[in-house]
Amino acid sequence: MTVFELALRSMRQNVKHYYLYFFALIFSMSLFFVFSSLQHDQQVQSMLESSDKFLTAFQSAAILLIVIIVIFTISSNQIFLRRRSREIGLYQLIGLSKGRVARYLIIENVLLGFGALISGIICGALVSRLFVLILMKLLSLDGLPAIDFSLPAAFDTAIVFVLVVVITSVQMIFMIYRSTLLNLFQADQQPDLSSQPPSVLASILTAIYAVLGIVLLGYGYELSGRMVDEQLVVNALMVILSTIAGTYILFRVTIKWCFSWIRRRKQGHLGLYNSLSLAPLMHRMKGSANSLTLITVLSALTITLVTMAYSFYYSAEHDTRLAMPDDFAFENRLQDTQAFTSELESKGIHFNHHTIQAIRTTGVILNRLDESSRIEERLIWLPAEQLHKAGRNVSVPSKGDAVQYNAGGLNAFDDIDLSKRYPTGIELQADGQNVSYTLNELVLENMLNSNIFGSQMVVSEATLKDIEDKMFKTLDFEKVQFDAYRISDKAELALASSLYEKYKLDDHFSYDFYSQYRSALELSGLLIFIAAFLGLAFLASTGSILYFKQMTEAEQEKQSFKTLRQLGFDEKMIMKGIVRKQMVVFLLPLFIGILHSFFAVKAASFMIISDITIPAVTSIVAYTAIYFLFAIFTLGYYRKVVKHAML
Amino acid sequence: MNVLNEQETVLHARNVQKSYGSKGGAQQVLRGIDLRILRKEFVGIMGPSGSGKTTLLNVLATIDRTTDGTILIEDEDISTMNNTALSAFRRNKLGFLFQDYNLLDSLTVKENILLPLSLSKISKQQADNEFTAIADVLGIQELSHKYPFEISGGQKQRTAAGRALIHQPSIIFADEPTGALDSKSASSLLSVMEEVNRKRKVTIIMVTHDPVASSYCNRVVFLKDGKIYSELYRGEKSRQLFFKEIIDVQAVLGGDHIDSV
């Protein structure tokens, strides 16, 4: 019998052992195919071309997806190989050389992979249409997507397939050449336990490690709160590294240490429930630490990603509105204003129009925290009385005082206490002499749309007059008239936005609220789609890895269940202990992952002005819900094993 | 015989039948077994392969169900109990010894032995006392913090014996307990079982194919084709003499090979 025949025959007879690995491969392939199809889709492509941000988002998502596929297949291949280690040992025992066994496994792997590739592409082709529909819906684009089977996507998927097959084959070769016959036969019974009490040195080391894990996590968390400065990249890297290392040590040492402590206190009176949870968990802590760390980190990543994307989507309108209080604004364009007004009237659109006379100068806002820094900037001086008449919620500052309005102000200074910066002074240069005013406070709101150039300073009419008198001769002095429009009806606003189109200048700064809001919505829609897609991929992989691992453990513990049932513990009692174990296996990484993501989201929240509690809670709840499905599947599998253990 | 009759019956099986498979092609393994076991007896069940000795043990030990017949243990009819009640019954009244020890790998010797006491209302102090007493008899005191993979087969089976004894069951069922042991560990385990039977007054029912093992019993029941073929009582005989008698019956029965002393 040739090696090829052996491979084929063994595959036919072992389908039930392979299905797990096979499923993992199919899943990865179809996921990538769907994503790649989207990337190659005409409609999506034309959108990608329109914006660099879209393109970058898609490309980074593709790379992340490949990374997760590789991690996922390596993990499941490892579990799969461990399940088959006895079989691999047996081939060598009957005299097959390591080279032949390796060749046999690789043939098998290629055949399996090829099957998975074909099935993955078929599955992917079936569901990709659905995904495009969801994407179009999220972006509120009209027109039915006409997605056909995408050849380039199939080609890309095939390349990823080759990558995966090469990596898993190398993994198999390593496993065959590096393990001895003895550990092949004992692969599932190498306990991570010792009855020897640890030496003093060892226990001190353990204690140091246990503390180190928590210190690393604490450091990562702490640094994440203040990482937005010039060294953002270095800081972010430090945060990620210390958090991952801390998580690993937490699982590898700290938690094991806690478990040992609890166990020692029991003095042998472990009881049934701990015998089914604490003991097997400690038994396999070494092997579990890797996968628990992986799952924690991926969970954190997924929740952060989805939360951020959903926050962008969720806050698209709110954030745009904060930046642009007026729907349309004209600066010194009296004719256009008149034309626009009459056009709105002729279409029967209800609107609110007001005019503000202001001035623009150059000046320096003094930095109280750094006296030496003097940055000249453009300042728009707005009369509070006029703003008040236009319906703005402003109070009139006393003479010589000013109030700055900036909706994005908090982002600029992050967590620095505003009370340390204000009140401060503003210095203007007029005819070689300095004129200064007091800047009382910063209000986190805009009085004018953010696309109007200059920092917004609100003063009284009298102060305005004073500034004008002193500054009108300077080179940079400008008198400006702002014409702002507000339209409350959404449909009328959309119509008005299309009317406004022809008034747009070529300077990229004369956009209106509605079109800005639309493009924010589109970008965040794409982001949320990519995040949800990746999140689903991550979740499915982490869930599957946990499920596969627990499945293997359930089978290894089958004899224990049988013994316990013979000793007179019934199914319900045994399941209680198992539920306790699964609580630890599933909840521990979930909780730590959520904690990680809490700090990650907090650190990244400077990108969003609006409150992100609702998006964060929504994504955590959604993630947890799907994650629990895997826990339920796992418990179902255990129940089956326990039920049939007696037979 | 008179002495035995005066004693209390702990297990009474009447017309026990067991068949496997569907009704049409059912294979009858036990064909009506009547067996009465008295308190403090140490009974061996022997017979050639396929005679139904393990099936009988499983049925008596409530691990498997009968097709027909009744089994009373301490006057409770186990053939009519539901699964939950059977589990509770096993937990409280029975102890087990298996050929493969069936210890939980992730538990230490002490944790394994104390396992049957979990869910019971015995205090920790009481359990500790009981453990110390049993571990002394079995000679496994020093091993109590070791894991199963760190001890020998004989020590594992002693641990299993400890687990079978800890909750003071009415009957201990042993399925080829010496099957995986070398002859020295086997005879030392059997001596311990004999001692436990005498001193702690525990009833033991043991399935074995080894005449040496069964020579430690008070009584040996021989099965053939799912029926009781004959019985031997040891009485006041020496173990060597009893062993010879067992060999003789086995020779007539045929089937299994005969082990040397």
Interface residues (C-beta under 8 A of the other chain):
Chain A: Q189 P191 L193 S194 S195 Q267 G268 H269 L270 G271 L272 Y273 S275 A279 P280 M282 H283 Q559 S560 K562 T563 L564 R565 Q566 L567 G568 F569 D570 K572 M573 M646
Chain B: I63 N83 T84 S87 A88 F89 R90 R91 N92 L94 F96 F98 N102 L103 L104 D105 S106 L107 T108 K110 E111 L114 L115 P116 L117 S118 L119 K124 A127 D128 F131 S144 H145 K146 Y147 F149 E150 R163
